[in-house]
Amino acid sequence: MPNSDIFKGKLTPINSNDPGLEFQYNPTSINESRSVRYNFSEGQGQILPFAQYGMVEPTEINFELFMLKNSGLSKEIQQLRGLTLPKQISKLTHYQQVSPHKYFLNLSGYGAFVGVVNSVDISVDQMKKTDMTPVRLTANITFTVVSGNLDTDINHLKTMSGRR
């Protein structure tokens, strides 16, 4: 890799044969938002409330990815556009289209996460002069971490917080 300031990441669909989307990203521009929900209890004559741990609020990760391919990025743009779609698009009822795609997001040494893509903001930076096929792009991704299953959730939280 010519530039050591750019790392490779991968966004792979869970429960799909799709190979996923490989990209480069700048590790200095990752934003991670975490919060917690507390339940506050009160009783008669109590001066301050007791705080009880409720749950971890959804963790949101925002990052910018880069793609460059001289042969063109048409397939990659279609994949980026599809990241926010439901699993199924059909004429069936809207209840059958509520299941989102879950992804495994690997950001190298920063961490690996299971979640959904909330938003994709694509900016085409360069196109071929002959047919306007995009060859270089930047995309801002908002990714929300969701539950995989109880075991993976606990392991993930322990790993991310250093509490093995």
C-alpha positions in Angstrom: 0.0 0.0 0.0 1.7 3.2 -1.1 0.2 5.5 1.6 0.5 4.3 5.1 -2.1 6.8 6.3 -4.9 4.9 4.4 -6.1 1.5 5.7 -8.3 -1.2 4.1 -11.7 -2.0 5.5 -14.4 -4.4 4.4 -18.2 -4.4 4.7 -19.6 -7.9 4.3 -23.3 -8.8 4.4 -24.2 -11.4 7.0 -26.3 -14.4 5.7 -25.5 -13.6 2.0 -23.2 -15.0 -0.7 -22.3 -11.4 -1.6 -18.5 -11.0 -1.2 -18.9 -7.6 0.2 -17.3 -4.2 -0.4 -13.6 -3.6 0.1 -12.5 0.0 0.6 -9.8 2.3 1.9 -10.4 4.7 4.8 -8.7 7.4 6.7 -8.4 6.3 10.3 -8.1 9.9 11.5 -11.7 10.7 10.6 -13.7 7.9 12.4 -16.3 9.3 14.8 -17.9 6.9 17.3 -20.9 7.9 19.4 -21.8 5.8 22.4 -24.2 6.4 25.2 -26.0 4.5 28.0 -29.6 4.6 29.2 -30.0 4.8 33.0 -33.2 4.2 35.0 -33.5 6.6 37.8 -35.5 5.5 40.8 -37.0 7.7 43.4 -38.6 7.2 46.7 -40.4 9.4 49.3 -37.9 11.4 51.3 -35.1 10.7 48.9 -32.8 13.6 48.1 -31.1 12.3 45.0 -32.3 9.4 42.7 -30.6 6.0 42.5 -29.2 5.2 39.1 -29.7 1.8 37.7 -27.9 0.7 34.5 -30.5 0.3 31.8 -28.8 -0.6 28.5 -26.2 0.4 26.0 -27.7 2.8 23.5 -26.9 2.1 19.9 -23.3 2.8 19.0 -23.0 4.9 15.8 -19.8 4.9 13.7 -19.2 7.5 11.1 -16.3 7.2 8.7 -15.3 8.2 5.2 -14.3 5.5 2.7 -12.3 5.9 -0.6 -12.4 4.0 -3.8 -10.2 4.3 -6.9 -10.3 2.0 -9.9 -9.2 3.0 -13.4 -11.5 0.5 -15.0 -14.5 2.1 -13.3 -16.6 1.9 -10.1 -20.0 1.2 -11.5 -20.5 -2.1 -9.6 -19.2 -0.5 -6.3 -21.6 2.5 -6.7 -24.5 0.1 -7.1 -23.3 -1.8 -3.9 -23.1 1.5 -2.0 -26.6 2.6 -3.1 -27.9 -0.8 -2.0 -26.5 -0.6 1.5 -29.6 1.1 2.9 -32.2 -1.0 1.2 -34.2 -3.7 3.0 -33.4 -7.4 2.3 -36.3 -7.7 0.0 -37.9 -5.3 -2.4 -41.2 -6.6 -3.9 -44.9 -5.9 -4.4 -45.6 -7.8 -1.1 -46.8 -6.0 2.0 -44.6 -3.6 3.8 -44.3 -6.0 6.7 -42.3 -8.4 4.6 -39.8 -5.7 3.8 -38.8 -4.6 7.3 -35.8 -6.8 7.7 -32.6 -4.8 7.1 -29.4 -6.1 5.8 -26.9 -6.8 8.6 -23.3 -6.3 7.9 -19.9 -7.2 9.4 -17.8 -4.1 9.3 -14.1 -4.6 9.7 -12.0 -1.4 10.2 -8.6 -3.2 10.6 -7.1 -2.3 14.0 -9.9 0.1 14.9 -12.4 -2.8 15.4 -14.9 -5.1 13.9 -18.7 -4.6 14.3 -22.0 -6.1 13.4 -24.7 -3.7 12.4 -26.7 -1.8 9.8 -25.9 1.0 7.5 -28.0 4.1 8.3 -26.8 6.5 5.6 -24.5 6.7 2.6 -23.4 10.0 1.2 -21.5 9.4 -2.1 -19.3 12.0 -3.7 -17.8 11.1 -7.1 -14.4 12.8 -7.4 -13.3 11.7 -10.8 -14.9 10.2 -13.9 -13.7 8.8 -17.2 -13.8 11.5 -20.0 -15.1 9.0 -22.6 -18.3 7.7 -20.9 -18.5 9.5 -17.5 -17.9 6.2 -15.6 -16.9 7.0 -12.0 -13.2 6.0 -11.3 -12.7 7.7 -7.9 -15.2 8.3 -5.1 -15.5 9.2 -1.5 -18.5 8.0 0.6 -19.5 9.0 4.1 -21.0 6.1 5.9 -23.1 6.0 9.1 -23.1 2.6 10.7 -25.1 1.5 13.7 -24.0 -1.4 15.8 -26.8 -3.9 16.5 -27.1 -7.2 18.3 -25.7 -10.3 16.7 -26.6 -12.7 19.5 -26.1 -12.6 23.3 -22.6 -14.3 23.2 -21.2 -12.1 20.4 -22.7 -9.0 22.0 -21.0 -9.6 25.4 -17.7 -10.6 23.7 -17.8 -7.5 21.6 -18.4 -5.1 24.5 -15.7 -6.8 26.5 -13.2 -6.5 23.6 -14.1 -2.9 22.8 -13.8 -1.8 26.5 -10.6 -3.9 27.3 -12.4 -5.9 30.0 -11.6 -9.5 28.9 
